[in-house]
Amino acid sequence: MARGPRQFAARYGPWAIVAGASEGIGAAFAHALAAKGLDLVIVARRAGPLAELGDELETRHKVKVQALALDLGEPGNIAALLAALADREIGLLVWNAALSVMGPFLDQPLDAHLTELEVNCRSPLTVVHALGNLMVARRRGGIILLSSLSGMQGTALVANYAATKAWTRVLAEGLWWELGKSGVDVLACVAGATETPGYRSSAPKRGSDANVPVQSPDAVAAEALAALGRRPSIITGSRNRFAAALLSRLLPRRAAVRLMGRTMDRMYGG
């Protein structure tokens, strides 16, 4: 049964936080949640685009918005984030913040891989633990963690990123069962290629991604919010679900990893 904005706000409001909100999927989630009447804390590294989004959300949707410009790769900033949330009743967490280090694994400095772990794993783990405890005490709330099709198997040229996204999916699925007993809904949103500035700035070779299904950010957010509270994870987009089924069910693991490697080599020149 579809949930109207009032029902949604009663279960997941009054405030939602979207980490990685300044553009793309994060901004789409922010707009979708504001349209449902939730006040928002939006977090991203770049202050300018974040402030512009906050003004747009307040003007279009008539909600309260708190914009926090924080680099989530800096460990101390997670404590600052949680301190800023202390006087807000956060009913929904959307963790879209992510760092993707592109290129051959050994060509990238170790510090870059460790920062990737900080943003993609340690930071969401810390925030989920803190906010999850508060949600369980209220016996309501929701958590959406953004994963990726690259994490469904080993993926060359983004090997560490793919590993972090596999971790994200497994964490969310486990918490779906654990926290669901206390009225808190958890969802892993597995997104494929999405038409975002980040995807285009990763510079796939012209025409090399012609057969890659590319979704709109709005479609990803809409599917995830519709699935929240109904299942532990969702792969957004019918073509992405078909690709995932092919890779995980129909092909041997070795063949799936090889196929992804060849695809990445073709797109990014590995």
VENGIRA-V99141 format. One record per backbone hydrogen bond with DSSP energy under -0.5 kcal/mol. NH is the residue of the N-H (numbers start at 1). CO is the residue of the C=O. If there is no record, write none. Layout:
nh:NH co:CO
nh:NH co:CO
//
This chain:
nh:4 co:2
nh:8 co:4
nh:9 co:5
nh:10 co:6
nh:11 co:7
nh:12 co:8
nh:13 co:9
nh:15 co:89
nh:16 co:39
nh:17 co:92
nh:18 co:41
nh:19 co:17
nh:19 co:94
nh:20 co:43
nh:21 co:43
nh:26 co:23
nh:27 co:23
nh:28 co:24
nh:29 co:25
nh:30 co:26
nh:31 co:27
nh:32 co:28
nh:33 co:29
nh:34 co:30
nh:35 co:31
nh:36 co:32
nh:37 co:34
nh:38 co:33
nh:39 co:14
nh:40 co:64
nh:41 co:16
nh:42 co:40
nh:42 co:66
nh:43 co:18
nh:44 co:68
nh:47 co:45
nh:50 co:46
nh:51 co:47
nh:52 co:48
nh:53 co:49
nh:54 co:50
nh:55 co:51
nh:56 co:52
nh:57 co:53
nh:58 co:54
nh:59 co:55
nh:60 co:56
nh:61 co:57
nh:62 co:58
nh:63 co:57
nh:66 co:40
nh:67 co:65
nh:68 co:42
nh:68 co:66
nh:69 co:67
nh:70 co:44
nh:70 co:68
nh:72 co:70
nh:74 co:71
nh:75 co:73
nh:77 co:74
nh:78 co:74
nh:78 co:75
nh:79 co:75
nh:80 co:76
nh:81 co:77
nh:82 co:78
nh:83 co:79
nh:84 co:80
nh:85 co:81
nh:86 co:83
nh:88 co:85
nh:90 co:88
nh:91 co:15
nh:91 co:89
nh:92 co:15
nh:93 co:142
nh:94 co:17
nh:95 co:93
nh:95 co:144
nh:96 co:19
nh:96 co:94
nh:97 co:19
nh:101 co:99
nh:102 co:100
nh:103 co:157
nh:107 co:104
nh:108 co:104
nh:108 co:105
nh:112 co:109
nh:113 co:109
nh:114 co:110
nh:115 co:111
nh:116 co:112
nh:117 co:113
nh:118 co:114
nh:119 co:115
nh:120 co:116
nh:121 co:117
nh:122 co:117
nh:123 co:118
nh:125 co:121
nh:126 co:122
nh:127 co:123
nh:128 co:124
nh:129 co:125
nh:130 co:126
nh:131 co:127
nh:132 co:128
nh:133 co:129
nh:134 co:130
nh:135 co:131
nh:136 co:132
nh:137 co:133
nh:138 co:134
nh:139 co:135
nh:140 co:135
nh:141 co:183
nh:142 co:91
nh:143 co:185
nh:144 co:93
nh:145 co:187
nh:146 co:95
nh:146 co:144
nh:147 co:189
nh:149 co:191
nh:151 co:148
nh:152 co:149
nh:153 co:150
nh:158 co:155
nh:162 co:158
nh:163 co:159
nh:164 co:160
nh:165 co:161
nh:166 co:162
nh:167 co:163
nh:168 co:164
nh:169 co:165
nh:170 co:166
nh:171 co:167
nh:172 co:168
nh:173 co:169
nh:174 co:170
nh:175 co:171
nh:176 co:172
nh:177 co:173
nh:178 co:174
nh:179 co:175
nh:180 co:175
nh:180 co:176
nh:181 co:177
nh:181 co:178
nh:182 co:179
nh:183 co:180
nh:184 co:179
nh:185 co:141
nh:185 co:183
nh:187 co:143
nh:188 co:232
nh:189 co:145
nh:189 co:187
nh:190 co:188
nh:190 co:234
nh:191 co:147
nh:191 co:189
nh:195 co:215
nh:196 co:194
nh:200 co:196
nh:201 co:197
nh:202 co:198
nh:202 co:199
nh:203 co:200
nh:205 co:267
nh:208 co:205
nh:209 co:205
nh:210 co:207
nh:212 co:209
nh:213 co:211
nh:215 co:193
nh:215 co:213
nh:220 co:216
nh:221 co:217
nh:222 co:218
nh:223 co:219
nh:224 co:220
nh:225 co:221
nh:226 co:222
nh:227 co:223
nh:228 co:224
nh:230 co:227
nh:231 co:227
nh:234 co:188
nh:236 co:190
nh:236 co:234
nh:241 co:237
nh:242 co:238
nh:243 co:239
nh:244 co:240
nh:245 co:241
nh:246 co:242
nh:247 co:243
nh:248 co:244
nh:249 co:245
nh:250 co:245
nh:251 co:246
nh:256 co:252
nh:257 co:253
nh:258 co:254
nh:259 co:255
nh:260 co:256
nh:261 co:257
nh:262 co:258
nh:263 co:259
nh:264 co:260
nh:265 co:261
nh:266 co:262
nh:267 co:263
nh:268 co:264
nh:269 co:265
//
